[in-house]
Amino acid sequence: MLNKRYVLDFIHETSTADNIEDQVKKKVNQLLLAGPKAISAFKAFCKNLNPDKSAEMIAQLRASDEGQEGLAAFLEKRKPNWFETLD
C-alpha cells in the first residue's frame, strides 16, 4: 500500500503597517461568516485527514440545519443567523 502525503498550504498576503488592523478584521469577519459547526467539523477533519470521507462530511454538513441556513442566506443575499463581526 502506498503512503499518501497531504500538504496543507497557507495563503499569504502582505499589508502596510497602517493597514494591517483593517486587513486582519476583514479576514476575521470572513471566517465568522462560516457556520460554527462546519468550522468545528473541518478542524476535526484536518486532524485526521481522511479524504475518503470528505464527500460524506460535506454532504452531512450541507444537509444539516446550519448548512440549510447558510444556503438560504446565500440565495436570499443576506447574512446567516450566526453572523457576527469584529468592530
PDB file with SEQRES, HELIX, SHEET and CRYST1 records, atoms N, CA, C and O in Angstrom:
SEQRES   1 A   87  MET LEU ASN LYS ARG TYR VAL LEU ASP PHE ILE HIS GLU          
SEQRES   2 A   87  THR SER THR ALA ASP ASN ILE GLU ASP GLN VAL LYS LYS          
SEQRES   3 A   87  LYS VAL ASN GLN LEU LEU LEU ALA GLY PRO LYS ALA ILE          
SEQRES   4 A   87  SER ALA PHE LYS ALA PHE CYS LYS ASN LEU ASN PRO ASP          
SEQRES   5 A   87  LYS SER ALA GLU MET ILE ALA GLN LEU ARG ALA SER ASP          
SEQRES   6 A   87  GLU GLY GLN GLU GLY LEU ALA ALA PHE LEU GLU LYS ARG          
SEQRES   7 A   87  LYS PRO ASN TRP PHE GLU THR LEU ASP                          
HELIX    1 AA1 ILE A   20  LEU A   32  1                                  13    
HELIX    2 AA2 PRO A   36  ASN A   48  1                                  13    
HELIX    3 AA3 PRO A   51  LYS A   53  5                                   3    
HELIX    4 AA4 SER A   54  ALA A   63  1                                  10    
HELIX    5 AA5 ASP A   65  LEU A   75  1                                  11    
CRYST1    1.000    1.000    1.000  90.00  90.00  90.00 P 1           1          
ATOM      1  N   MET A   1       0.843  -1.174   0.000  1.00  0.00           N  
ATOM      2  CA  MET A   1       0.000   0.000   0.000  1.00  0.00           C  
ATOM      3  C   MET A   1       0.893   1.243   0.000  1.00  0.00           C  
ATOM      4  O   MET A   1       1.848   1.326   0.772  1.00  0.00           O  
ATOM      5  N   LEU A   2       0.581   2.195  -0.858  1.00  0.00           N  
ATOM      6  CA  LEU A   2       1.359   3.423  -0.939  1.00  0.00           C  
ATOM      7  C   LEU A   2       0.973   4.376   0.181  1.00  0.00           C  
ATOM      8  O   LEU A   2      -0.200   4.497   0.534  1.00  0.00           O  
ATOM      9  N   ASN A   3       1.965   5.044   0.729  1.00  0.00           N  
ATOM     10  CA  ASN A   3       1.682   6.092   1.710  1.00  0.00           C  
ATOM     11  C   ASN A   3       1.249   7.339   0.977  1.00  0.00           C  
ATOM     12  O   ASN A   3       1.857   7.730  -0.019  1.00  0.00           O  
ATOM     13  N   LYS A   4       0.201   7.959   1.471  1.00  0.00           N  
ATOM     14  CA  LYS A   4      -0.265   9.205   0.881  1.00  0.00           C  
ATOM     15  C   LYS A   4       0.189  10.350   1.780  1.00  0.00           C  
ATOM     16  O   LYS A   4       0.092  10.267   3.005  1.00  0.00           O  
ATOM     17  N   ARG A   5       0.668  11.384   1.180  1.00  0.00           N  
ATOM     18  CA  ARG A   5       1.095  12.548   1.943  1.00  0.00           C  
ATOM     19  C   ARG A   5       0.234  13.730   1.517  1.00  0.00           C  
ATOM     20  O   ARG A   5       0.120  14.030   0.329  1.00  0.00           O  
ATOM     21  N   TYR A   6      -0.356  14.384   2.475  1.00  0.00           N  
ATOM     22  CA  TYR A   6      -1.211  15.527   2.202  1.00  0.00           C  
ATOM     23  C   TYR A   6      -0.553  16.775   2.763  1.00  0.00           C  
ATOM     24  O   TYR A   6      -0.089  16.788   3.903  1.00  0.00           O  
ATOM     25  N   VAL A   7      -0.518  17.805   1.963  1.00  0.00           N  
ATOM     26  CA  VAL A   7       0.114  19.052   2.355  1.00  0.00           C  
ATOM     27  C   VAL A   7      -0.957  20.136   2.382  1.00  0.00           C  
ATOM     28  O   VAL A   7      -1.716  20.299   1.427  1.00  0.00           O  
ATOM     29  N   LEU A   8      -1.006  20.867   3.481  1.00  0.00           N  
ATOM     30  CA  LEU A   8      -1.918  21.999   3.589  1.00  0.00           C  
ATOM     31  C   LEU A   8      -1.119  23.261   3.292  1.00  0.00           C  
ATOM     32  O   LEU A   8      -0.104  23.525   3.938  1.00  0.00           O  
ATOM     33  N   ASP A   9      -1.568  24.024   2.335  1.00  0.00           N  
ATOM     34  CA  ASP A   9      -0.899  25.272   2.006  1.00  0.00           C  
ATOM     35  C   ASP A   9      -1.606  26.422   2.713  1.00  0.00           C  
ATOM     36  O   ASP A   9      -2.799  26.350   3.008  1.00  0.00           O  
ATOM     37  N   PHE A  10      -0.861  27.467   2.975  1.00  0.00           N  
ATOM     38  CA  PHE A  10      -1.407  28.655   3.598  1.00  0.00           C  
ATOM     39  C   PHE A  10      -1.422  29.787   2.590  1.00  0.00           C  
ATOM     40  O   PHE A  10      -0.569  29.857   1.706  1.00  0.00           O  
ATOM     41  N   ILE A  11      -2.388  30.664   2.726  1.00  0.00           N  
ATOM     42  CA  ILE A  11      -2.470  31.843   1.877  1.00  0.00           C  
ATOM     43  C   ILE A  11      -1.728  32.960   2.595  1.00  0.00           C  
ATOM     44  O   ILE A  11      -1.963  33.212   3.776  1.00  0.00           O  
ATOM     45  N   HIS A  12      -0.857  33.610   1.896  1.00  0.00           N  
ATOM     46  CA  HIS A  12      -0.086  34.705   2.479  1.00  0.00           C  
ATOM     47  C   HIS A  12      -0.445  35.994   1.767  1.00  0.00           C  
ATOM     48  O   HIS A  12      -0.551  36.041   0.542  1.00  0.00           O  
ATOM     49  N   GLU A  13      -0.626  37.019   2.545  1.00  0.00           N  
ATOM     50  CA  GLU A  13      -0.888  38.332   1.988  1.00  0.00           C  
ATOM     51  C   GLU A  13       0.008  39.338   2.691  1.00  0.00           C  
ATOM     52  O   GLU A  13       0.461  39.112   3.813  1.00  0.00           O  
ATOM     53  N   THR A  14       0.252  40.434   2.024  1.00  0.00           N  
ATOM     54  CA  THR A  14       1.053  41.485   2.637  1.00  0.00           C  
ATOM     55  C   THR A  14       0.181  42.709   2.871  1.00  0.00           C  
ATOM     56  O   THR A  14      -0.846  42.901   2.220  1.00  0.00           O  
ATOM     57  N   SER A  15       0.610  43.516   3.799  1.00  0.00           N  
ATOM     58  CA  SER A  15      -0.113  44.733   4.125  1.00  0.00           C  
ATOM     59  C   SER A  15       0.861  45.742   4.706  1.00  0.00           C  
ATOM     60  O   SER A  15       1.906  45.375   5.245  1.00  0.00           O  
ATOM     61  N   THR A  16       0.515  46.998   4.594  1.00  0.00           N  
ATOM     62  CA  THR A  16       1.334  48.023   5.232  1.00  0.00           C  
ATOM     63  C   THR A  16       1.005  48.044   6.723  1.00  0.00           C  
ATOM     64  O   THR A  16      -0.047  47.560   7.139  1.00  0.00           O  
ATOM     65  N   ALA A  17       1.895  48.599   7.509  1.00  0.00           N  
ATOM     66  CA  ALA A  17       1.669  48.692   8.955  1.00  0.00           C  
ATOM     67  C   ALA A  17       0.414  49.504   9.257  1.00  0.00           C  
ATOM     68  O   ALA A  17      -0.311  49.198  10.204  1.00  0.00           O  
ATOM     69  N   ASP A  18       0.156  50.524   8.466  1.00  0.00           N  
ATOM     70  CA  ASP A  18      -1.027  51.365   8.683  1.00  0.00           C  
ATOM     71  C   ASP A  18      -2.328  50.632   8.376  1.00  0.00           C  
ATOM     72  O   ASP A  18      -3.378  50.984   8.912  1.00  0.00           O  
ATOM     73  N   ASN A  19      -2.268  49.629   7.529  1.00  0.00           N  
ATOM     74  CA  ASN A  19      -3.463  48.940   7.044  1.00  0.00           C  
ATOM     75  C   ASN A  19      -3.670  47.562   7.682  1.00  0.00           C  
ATOM     76  O   ASN A  19      -4.692  46.921   7.438  1.00  0.00           O  
ATOM     77  N   ILE A  20      -2.720  47.104   8.489  1.00  0.00           N  
ATOM     78  CA  ILE A  20      -2.768  45.717   8.983  1.00  0.00           C  
ATOM     79  C   ILE A  20      -4.006  45.426   9.836  1.00  0.00           C  
ATOM     80  O   ILE A  20      -4.608  44.360   9.712  1.00  0.00           O  
ATOM     81  N   GLU A  21      -4.379  46.359  10.687  1.00  0.00           N  
ATOM     82  CA  GLU A  21      -5.533  46.117  11.563  1.00  0.00           C  
ATOM     83  C   GLU A  21      -6.816  45.951  10.752  1.00  0.00           C  
ATOM     84  O   GLU A  21      -7.626  45.072  11.047  1.00  0.00           O  
ATOM     85  N   ASP A  22      -7.000  46.778   9.749  1.00  0.00           N  
ATOM     86  CA  ASP A  22      -8.182  46.652   8.889  1.00  0.00           C  
ATOM     87  C   ASP A  22      -8.177  45.337   8.126  1.00  0.00           C  
ATOM     88  O   ASP A  22      -9.225  44.709   7.973  1.00  0.00           O  
ATOM     89  N   GLN A  23      -7.016  44.912   7.646  1.00  0.00           N  
ATOM     90  CA  GLN A  23      -6.913  43.656   6.916  1.00  0.00           C  
ATOM     91  C   GLN A  23      -7.217  42.455   7.813  1.00  0.00           C  
ATOM     92  O   GLN A  23      -7.891  41.515   7.393  1.00  0.00           O  
ATOM     93  N   VAL A  24      -6.719  42.494   9.043  1.00  0.00           N  
ATOM     94  CA  VAL A  24      -6.993  41.401   9.986  1.00  0.00           C  
ATOM     95  C   VAL A  24      -8.491  41.332  10.292  1.00  0.00           C  
ATOM     96  O   VAL A  24      -9.071  40.247  10.284  1.00  0.00           O  
ATOM     97  N   LYS A  25      -9.115  42.469  10.558  1.00  0.00           N  
ATOM     98  CA  LYS A  25     -10.559  42.486  10.821  1.00  0.00           C  
ATOM     99  C   LYS A  25     -11.339  41.933   9.637  1.00  0.00           C  
ATOM    100  O   LYS A  25     -12.307  41.194   9.816  1.00  0.00           O  
ATOM    101  N   LYS A  26     -10.916  42.292   8.426  1.00  0.00           N  
ATOM    102  CA  LYS A  26     -11.587  41.798   7.218  1.00  0.00           C  
ATOM    103  C   LYS A  26     -11.511  40.277   7.136  1.00  0.00           C  
ATOM    104  O   LYS A  26     -12.512  39.623   6.842  1.00  0.00           O  
ATOM    105  N   LYS A  27     -10.332  39.707   7.393  1.00  0.00           N  
ATOM    106  CA  LYS A  27     -10.167  38.250   7.336  1.00  0.00           C  
ATOM    107  C   LYS A  27     -10.960  37.552   8.438  1.00  0.00           C  
ATOM    108  O   LYS A  27     -11.592  36.524   8.196  1.00  0.00           O  
ATOM    109  N   VAL A  28     -10.927  38.110   9.648  1.00  0.00           N  
ATOM    110  CA  VAL A  28     -11.671  37.506  10.757  1.00  0.00           C  
ATOM    111  C   VAL A  28     -13.163  37.550  10.459  1.00  0.00           C  
ATOM    112  O   VAL A  28     -13.867  36.574  10.719  1.00  0.00           O  
ATOM    113  N   ASN A  29     -13.654  38.644   9.927  1.00  0.00           N  
ATOM    114  CA  ASN A  29     -15.072  38.736   9.586  1.00  0.00           C  
ATOM    115  C   ASN A  29     -15.455  37.731   8.500  1.00  0.00           C  
ATOM    116  O   ASN A  29     -16.571  37.213   8.506  1.00  0.00           O  
ATOM    117  N   GLN A  30     -14.541  37.451   7.570  1.00  0.00           N  
ATOM    118  CA  GLN A  30     -14.815  36.409   6.570  1.00  0.00           C  
ATOM    119  C   GLN A  30     -14.932  35.043   7.239  1.00  0.00           C  
ATOM    120  O   GLN A  30     -15.804  34.249   6.885  1.00  0.00           O  
ATOM    121  N   LEU A  31     -14.061  34.770   8.201  1.00  0.00           N  
ATOM    122  CA  LEU A  31     -14.126  33.493   8.921  1.00  0.00           C  
ATOM    123  C   LEU A  31     -15.414  33.387   9.733  1.00  0.00           C  
ATOM    124  O   LEU A  31     -15.991  32.305   9.850  1.00  0.00           O  
ATOM    125  N   LEU A  32     -15.862  34.506  10.292  1.00  0.00           N  
ATOM    126  CA  LEU A  32     -17.077  34.493  11.100  1.00  0.00           C  
ATOM    127  C   LEU A  32     -18.330  34.235  10.269  1.00  0.00           C  
ATOM    128  O   LEU A  32     -19.373  33.896  10.828  1.00  0.00           O  
ATOM    129  N   LEU A  33     -18.254  34.385   8.964  1.00  0.00           N  
ATOM    130  CA  LEU A  33     -19.385  34.062   8.095  1.00  0.00           C  
ATOM    131  C   LEU A  33     -19.630  32.556   8.026  1.00  0.00           C  
ATOM    132  O   LEU A  33     -20.750  32.121   7.759  1.00  0.00           O  
ATOM    133  N   ALA A  34     -18.593  31.764   8.266  1.00  0.00           N  
ATOM    134  CA  ALA A  34     -18.723  30.309   8.191  1.00  0.00           C  
ATOM    135  C   ALA A  34     -19.527  29.791   9.384  1.00  0.00           C  
ATOM    136  O   ALA A  34     -19.463  30.352  10.478  1.00  0.00           O  
ATOM    137  N   GLY A  35     -20.269  28.733   9.165  1.00  0.00           N  
ATOM    138  CA  GLY A  35     -21.061  28.133  10.233  1.00  0.00           C  
ATOM    139  C   GLY A  35     -20.172  27.553  11.321  1.00  0.00           C  
ATOM    140  O   GLY A  35     -19.190  26.878  11.014  1.00  0.00           O  
ATOM    141  N   PRO A  36     -20.494  27.798  12.582  1.00  0.00           N  
ATOM    142  CA  PRO A  36     -19.670  27.298  13.685  1.00  0.00           C  
ATOM    143  C   PRO A  36     -19.514  25.772  13.682  1.00  0.00           C  
ATOM    144  O   PRO A  36     -18.422  25.265  13.940  1.00  0.00           O  
ATOM    145  N   LYS A  37     -20.574  25.053  13.398  1.00  0.00           N  
ATOM    146  CA  LYS A  37     -20.487  23.589  13.368  1.00  0.00           C  
ATOM    147  C   LYS A  37     -19.636  23.121  12.191  1.00  0.00           C  
ATOM    148  O   LYS A  37     -18.900  22.141  12.302  1.00  0.00           O  
ATOM    149  N   ALA A  38     -19.739  23.822  11.069  1.00  0.00           N  
ATOM    150  CA  ALA A  38     -18.934  23.469   9.895  1.00  0.00           C  
ATOM    151  C   ALA A  38     -17.447  23.703  10.182  1.00  0.00           C  
ATOM    152  O   ALA A  38     -16.605  22.901   9.779  1.00  0.00           O  
ATOM    153  N   ILE A  39     -17.131  24.779  10.864  1.00  0.00           N  
ATOM    154  CA  ILE A  39     -15.733  25.056  11.218  1.00  0.00           C  
ATOM    155  C   ILE A  39     -15.205  23.955  12.129  1.00  0.00           C  
ATOM    156  O   ILE A  39     -14.100  23.453  11.923  1.00  0.00           O  
ATOM    157  N   SER A  40     -15.987  23.582  13.129  1.00  0.00           N  
ATOM    158  CA  SER A  40     -15.581  22.527  14.059  1.00  0.00           C  
ATOM    159  C   SER A  40     -15.363  21.201  13.334  1.00  0.00           C  
ATOM    160  O   SER A  40     -14.382  20.502  13.586  1.00  0.00           O  
ATOM    161  N   ALA A  41     -16.283  20.861  12.433  1.00  0.00           N  
ATOM    162  CA  ALA A  41     -16.163  19.609  11.676  1.00  0.00           C  
ATOM    163  C   ALA A  41     -14.931  19.642  10.775  1.00  0.00           C  
ATOM    164  O   ALA A  41     -14.239  18.634  10.628  1.00  0.00           O  
ATOM    165  N   PHE A  42     -14.659  20.791  10.175  1.00  0.00           N  
ATOM    166  CA  PHE A  42     -13.494  20.890   9.295  1.00  0.00           C  
ATOM    167  C   PHE A  42     -12.194  20.772  10.088  1.00  0.00           C  
ATOM    168  O   PHE A  42     -11.242  20.144   9.623  1.00  0.00           O  
ATOM    169  N   LYS A  43     -12.144  21.369  11.281  1.00  0.00           N  
ATOM    170  CA  LYS A  43     -10.951  21.237  12.129  1.00  0.00           C  
ATOM    171  C   LYS A  43     -10.703  19.762  12.473  1.00  0.00           C  
ATOM    172  O   LYS A  43      -9.572  19.282  12.401  1.00  0.00           O  
ATOM    173  N   ALA A  44     -11.772  19.051  12.847  1.00  0.00           N  
ATOM    174  CA  ALA A  44     -11.637  17.628  13.160  1.00  0.00           C  
ATOM    175  C   ALA A  44     -11.182  16.850  11.920  1.00  0.00           C  
ATOM    176  O   ALA A  44     -10.342  15.956  12.017  1.00  0.00           O  
ATOM    177  N   PHE A  45     -11.738  17.193  10.766  1.00  0.00           N  
ATOM    178  CA  PHE A  45     -11.350  16.544   9.516  1.00  0.00           C  
ATOM    179  C   PHE A  45      -9.862  16.759   9.242  1.00  0.00           C  
ATOM    180  O   PHE A  45      -9.163  15.826   8.845  1.00  0.00           O  
ATOM    181  N   CYS A  46      -9.376  17.983   9.453  1.00  0.00           N  
ATOM    182  CA  CYS A  46      -7.965  18.294   9.205  1.00  0.00           C  
ATOM    183  C   CYS A  46      -7.040  17.519  10.136  1.00  0.00           C  
ATOM    184  O   CYS A  46      -5.928  17.162   9.746  1.00  0.00           O  
ATOM    185  N   LYS A  47      -7.485  17.257  11.352  1.00  0.00           N  
ATOM    186  CA  LYS A  47      -6.662  16.482  12.291  1.00  0.00           C  
ATOM    187  C   LYS A  47      -6.488  15.044  11.797  1.00  0.00           C  
ATOM    188  O   LYS A  47      -5.416  14.456  11.946  1.00  0.00           O  
ATOM    189  N   ASN A  48      -7.529  14.493  11.221  1.00  0.00           N  
ATOM    190  CA  ASN A  48      -7.498  13.094  10.775  1.00  0.00           C  
ATOM    191  C   ASN A  48      -7.129  12.942   9.308  1.00  0.00           C  
ATOM    192  O   ASN A  48      -6.589  11.910   8.908  1.00  0.00           O  
ATOM    193  N   LEU A  49      -7.408  13.942   8.515  1.00  0.00           N  
ATOM    194  CA  LEU A  49      -7.147  13.945   7.069  1.00  0.00           C  
ATOM    195  C   LEU A  49      -7.501  12.622   6.380  1.00  0.00           C  
ATOM    196  O   LEU A  49      -6.632  11.916   5.867  1.00  0.00           O  
ATOM    197  N   ASN A  50      -8.766  12.317   6.383  1.00  0.00           N  
ATOM    198  CA  ASN A  50      -9.257  11.129   5.702  1.00  0.00           C  
ATOM    199  C   ASN A  50     -10.032  11.576   4.463  1.00  0.00           C  
ATOM    200  O   ASN A  50     -11.242  11.791   4.536  1.00  0.00           O  
ATOM    201  N   PRO A  51      -9.343  11.720   3.323  1.00  0.00           N  
ATOM    202  CA  PRO A  51     -10.007  12.233   2.128  1.00  0.00           C  
ATOM    203  C   PRO A  51     -11.103  11.324   1.592  1.00  0.00           C  
ATOM    204  O   PRO A  51     -11.953  11.771   0.823  1.00  0.00           O  
ATOM    205  N   ASP A  52     -11.095  10.059   1.987  1.00  0.00           N  
ATOM    206  CA  ASP A  52     -12.139   9.145   1.533  1.00  0.00           C  
ATOM    207  C   ASP A  52     -13.489   9.490   2.153  1.00  0.00           C  
ATOM    208  O   ASP A  52     -14.530   9.083   1.637  1.00  0.00           O  
ATOM    209  N   LYS A  53     -13.479  10.234   3.254  1.00  0.00           N  
ATOM    210  CA  LYS A  53     -14.713  10.606   3.947  1.00  0.00           C  
ATOM    211  C   LYS A  53     -15.128  12.048   3.682  1.00  0.00           C  
ATOM    212  O   LYS A  53     -16.152  12.487   4.205  1.00  0.00           O  
ATOM    213  N   SER A  54     -14.366  12.800   2.885  1.00  0.00           N  
ATOM    214  CA  SER A  54     -14.645  14.225   2.715  1.00  0.00           C  
ATOM    215  C   SER A  54     -15.996  14.487   2.040  1.00  0.00           C  
ATOM    216  O   SER A  54     -16.724  15.384   2.464  1.00  0.00           O  
ATOM    217  N   ALA A  55     -16.337  13.734   1.018  1.00  0.00           N  
ATOM    218  CA  ALA A  55     -17.618  13.946   0.334  1.00  0.00           C  
ATOM    219  C   ALA A  55     -18.781  13.664   1.279  1.00  0.00           C  
ATOM    220  O   ALA A  55     -19.784  14.379   1.268  1.00  0.00           O  
ATOM    221  N   GLU A  56     -18.646  12.633   2.087  1.00  0.00           N  
ATOM    222  CA  GLU A  56     -19.692  12.295   3.065  1.00  0.00           C  
ATOM    223  C   GLU A  56     -19.840  13.420   4.094  1.00  0.00           C  
ATOM    224  O   GLU A  56     -20.958  13.804   4.437  1.00  0.00           O  
ATOM    225  N   MET A  57     -18.717  13.946   4.584  1.00  0.00           N  
ATOM    226  CA  MET A  57     -18.758  15.012   5.569  1.00  0.00           C  
ATOM    227  C   MET A  57     -19.415  16.263   4.981  1.00  0.00           C  
ATOM    228  O   MET A  57     -20.254  16.887   5.629  1.00  0.00           O  
ATOM    229  N   ILE A  58     -19.036  16.624   3.766  1.00  0.00           N  
ATOM    230  CA  ILE A  58     -19.613  17.803   3.126  1.00  0.00           C  
ATOM    231  C   ILE A  58     -21.116  17.631   2.930  1.00  0.00           C  
ATOM    232  O   ILE A  58     -21.879  18.571   3.156  1.00  0.00           O  
ATOM    233  N   ALA A  59     -21.548  16.451   2.515  1.00  0.00           N  
ATOM    234  CA  ALA A  59     -22.973  16.187   2.313  1.00  0.00           C  
ATOM    235  C   ALA A  59     -23.739  16.313   3.629  1.00  0.00           C  
ATOM    236  O   ALA A  59     -24.825  16.891   3.659  1.00  0.00           O  
ATOM    237  N   GLN A  60     -23.185  15.780   4.711  1.00  0.00           N  
ATOM    238  CA  GLN A  60     -23.840  15.876   6.017  1.00  0.00           C  
ATOM    239  C   GLN A  60     -23.938  17.323   6.483  1.00  0.00           C  
ATOM    240  O   GLN A  60     -24.968  17.744   7.010  1.00  0.00           O  
ATOM    241  N   LEU A  61     -22.861  18.083   6.288  1.00  0.00           N  
ATOM    242  CA  LEU A  61     -22.871  19.486   6.703  1.00  0.00           C  
ATOM    243  C   LEU A  61     -23.871  20.304   5.888  1.00  0.00           C  
ATOM    244  O   LEU A  61     -24.559  21.165   6.436  1.00  0.00           O  
ATOM    245  N   ARG A  62     -23.954  20.047   4.607  1.00  0.00           N  
ATOM    246  CA  ARG A  62     -24.904  20.781   3.767  1.00  0.00           C  
ATOM    247  C   ARG A  62     -26.349  20.439   4.103  1.00  0.00           C  
ATOM    248  O   ARG A  62     -27.232  21.290   3.995  1.00  0.00           O  
ATOM    249  N   ALA A  63     -26.594  19.203   4.508  1.00  0.00           N  
ATOM    250  CA  ALA A  63     -27.958  18.778   4.831  1.00  0.00           C  
ATOM    251  C   ALA A  63     -28.387  19.197   6.245  1.00  0.00           C  
ATOM    252  O   ALA A  63     -29.573  19.152   6.573  1.00  0.00           O  
ATOM    253  N   SER A  64     -27.429  19.603   7.072  1.00  0.00           N  
ATOM    254  CA  SER A  64     -27.759  19.978   8.454  1.00  0.00           C  
ATOM    255  C   SER A  64     -28.545  21.285   8.487  1.00  0.00           C  
ATOM    256  O   SER A  64     -28.614  22.003   7.490  1.00  0.00           O  
ATOM    257  N   ASP A  65     -29.140  21.589   9.646  1.00  0.00           N  
ATOM    258  CA  ASP A  65     -29.861  22.854   9.810  1.00  0.00           C  
ATOM    259  C   ASP A  65     -28.950  24.039   9.510  1.00  0.00           C  
ATOM    260  O   ASP A  65     -29.353  24.998   8.853  1.00  0.00           O  
ATOM    261  N   GLU A  66     -27.708  23.958  10.005  1.00  0.00           N  
ATOM    262  CA  GLU A  66     -26.761  25.041   9.767  1.00  0.00           C  
ATOM    263  C   GLU A  66     -26.441  25.180   8.280  1.00  0.00           C  
ATOM    264  O   GLU A  66     -26.377  26.293   7.757  1.00  0.00           O  
ATOM    265  N   GLY A  67     -26.246  24.071   7.613  1.00  0.00           N  
ATOM    266  CA  GLY A  67     -25.966  24.101   6.184  1.00  0.00           C  
ATOM    267  C   GLY A  67     -27.117  24.680   5.387  1.00  0.00           C  
ATOM    268  O   GLY A  67     -26.909  25.445   4.446  1.00  0.00           O  
ATOM    269  N   GLN A  68     -28.334  24.313   5.767  1.00  0.00           N  
ATOM    270  CA  GLN A  68     -29.515  24.832   5.079  1.00  0.00           C  
ATOM    271  C   GLN A  68     -29.681  26.328   5.318  1.00  0.00           C  
ATOM    272  O   GLN A  68     -30.076  27.064   4.415  1.00  0.00           O  
ATOM    273  N   GLU A  69     -29.377  26.782   6.546  1.00  0.00           N  
ATOM    274  CA  GLU A  69     -29.421  28.217   6.840  1.00  0.00           C  
ATOM    275  C   GLU A  69     -28.384  28.965   6.015  1.00  0.00           C  
ATOM    276  O   GLU A  69     -28.672  30.034   5.475  1.00  0.00           O  
ATOM    277  N   GLY A  70     -27.181  28.414   5.914  1.00  0.00           N  
ATOM    278  CA  GLY A  70     -26.140  29.048   5.116  1.00  0.00           C  
ATOM    279  C   GLY A  70     -26.527  29.152   3.649  1.00  0.00           C  
ATOM    280  O   GLY A  70     -26.321  30.188   3.016  1.00  0.00           O  
ATOM    281  N   LEU A  71     -27.086  28.083   3.116  1.00  0.00           N  
ATOM    282  CA  LEU A  71     -27.518  28.086   1.720  1.00  0.00           C  
ATOM    283  C   LEU A  71     -28.659  29.078   1.510  1.00  0.00           C  
ATOM    284  O   LEU A  71     -28.657  29.829   0.536  1.00  0.00           O  
ATOM    285  N   ALA A  72     -29.636  29.083   2.423  1.00  0.00           N  
ATOM    286  CA  ALA A  72     -30.760  30.019   2.306  1.00  0.00           C  
ATOM    287  C   ALA A  72     -30.266  31.463   2.382  1.00  0.00           C  
ATOM    288  O   ALA A  72     -30.723  32.316   1.621  1.00  0.00           O  
ATOM    289  N   ALA A  73     -29.337  31.738   3.294  1.00  0.00           N  
ATOM    290  CA  ALA A  73     -28.797  33.091   3.428  1.00  0.00           C  
ATOM    291  C   ALA A  73     -28.094  33.508   2.143  1.00  0.00           C  
ATOM    292  O   ALA A  73     -28.236  34.645   1.694  1.00  0.00           O  
ATOM    293  N   PHE A  74     -27.344  32.598   1.559  1.00  0.00           N  
ATOM    294  CA  PHE A  74     -26.650  32.896   0.302  1.00  0.00           C  
ATOM    295  C   PHE A  74     -27.651  33.208  -0.810  1.00  0.00           C  
ATOM    296  O   PHE A  74     -27.505  34.204  -1.519  1.00  0.00           O  
ATOM    297  N   LEU A  75     -28.658  32.362  -0.960  1.00  0.00           N  
ATOM    298  CA  LEU A  75     -29.645  32.552  -2.032  1.00  0.00           C  
ATOM    299  C   LEU A  75     -30.489  33.803  -1.817  1.00  0.00           C  
ATOM    300  O   LEU A  75     -30.903  34.455  -2.776  1.00  0.00           O  
ATOM    301  N   GLU A  76     -30.741  34.133  -0.548  1.00  0.00           N  
ATOM    302  CA  GLU A  76     -31.546  35.319  -0.222  1.00  0.00           C  
ATOM    303  C   GLU A  76     -30.693  36.582  -0.088  1.00  0.00           C  
ATOM    304  O   GLU A  76     -31.205  37.657   0.225  1.00  0.00           O  
ATOM    305  N   LYS A  77     -29.379  36.437  -0.331  1.00  0.00           N  
ATOM    306  CA  LYS A  77     -28.433  37.558  -0.264  1.00  0.00           C  
ATOM    307  C   LYS A  77     -28.500  38.278   1.080  1.00  0.00           C  
ATOM    308  O   LYS A  77     -28.618  39.502   1.147  1.00  0.00           O  
ATOM    309  N   ARG A  78     -28.423  37.484   2.144  1.00  0.00           N  
ATOM    310  CA  ARG A  78     -28.413  38.034   3.497  1.00  0.00           C  
ATOM    311  C   ARG A  78     -27.356  37.315   4.305  1.00  0.00           C  
ATOM    312  O   ARG A  78     -26.823  36.293   3.873  1.00  0.00           O  
ATOM    313  N   LYS A  79     -27.054  37.841   5.469  1.00  0.00           N  
ATOM    314  CA  LYS A  79     -26.092  37.206   6.363  1.00  0.00           C  
ATOM    315  C   LYS A  79     -26.769  36.037   7.074  1.00  0.00           C  
ATOM    316  O   LYS A  79     -27.960  36.122   7.374  1.00  0.00           O  
ATOM    317  N   PRO A  80     -26.045  34.943   7.354  1.00  0.00           N  
ATOM    318  CA  PRO A  80     -26.635  33.815   8.089  1.00  0.00           C  
ATOM    319  C   PRO A  80     -26.924  34.216   9.532  1.00  0.00           C  
ATOM    320  O   PRO A  80     -26.371  35.194  10.034  1.00  0.00           O  
ATOM    321  N   ASN A  81     -27.792  33.457  10.194  1.00  0.00           N  
ATOM    322  CA  ASN A  81     -28.231  33.827  11.543  1.00  0.00           C  
ATOM    323  C   ASN A  81     -27.127  33.762  12.594  1.00  0.00           C  
ATOM    324  O   ASN A  81     -27.313  34.295  13.688  1.00  0.00           O  
ATOM    325  N   TRP A  82     -26.008  33.146  12.317  1.00  0.00           N  
ATOM    326  CA  TRP A  82     -24.915  33.081  13.283  1.00  0.00           C  
ATOM    327  C   TRP A  82     -23.907  34.209  13.104  1.00  0.00           C  
ATOM    328  O   TRP A  82     -22.979  34.328  13.904  1.00  0.00           O  
ATOM    329  N   PHE A  83     -24.062  35.026  12.092  1.00  0.00           N  
ATOM    330  CA  PHE A  83     -23.054  36.006  11.701  1.00  0.00           C  
ATOM    331  C   PHE A  83     -22.850  37.090  12.756  1.00  0.00           C  
ATOM    332  O   PHE A  83     -23.805  37.689  13.250  1.00  0.00           O  
ATOM    333  N   GLU A  84     -21.604  37.320  13.081  1.00  0.00           N  
ATOM    334  CA  GLU A  84     -21.187  38.432  13.938  1.00  0.00           C  
ATOM    335  C   GLU A  84     -19.988  39.085  13.247  1.00  0.00           C  
ATOM    336  O   GLU A  84     -19.362  38.477  12.379  1.00  0.00           O  
ATOM    337  N   THR A  85     -19.677  40.305  13.627  1.00  0.00           N  
ATOM    338  CA  THR A  85     -18.486  40.959  13.087  1.00  0.00           C  
ATOM    339  C   THR A  85     -17.623  41.487  14.214  1.00  0.00           C  
ATOM    340  O   THR A  85     -18.090  41.711  15.330  1.00  0.00           O  
ATOM    341  N   LEU A  86     -16.367  41.679  13.899  1.00  0.00           N  
ATOM    342  CA  LEU A  86     -15.460  42.389  14.801  1.00  0.00           C  
ATOM    343  C   LEU A  86     -15.651  43.872  14.541  1.00  0.00           C  
ATOM    344  O   LEU A  86     -15.678  44.307  13.390  1.00  0.00           O  
ATOM    345  N   ASP A  87     -15.780  44.622  15.574  1.00  0.00           N  
ATOM    346  CA  ASP A  87     -15.898  46.082  15.392  1.00  0.00           C  
ATOM    347  C   ASP A  87     -14.637  46.766  15.857  1.00  0.00           C  
ATOM    348  O   ASP A  87     -14.537  47.991  15.788  1.00  0.00           O  
TER     349      ASP A  87                                                      
END                                                                             
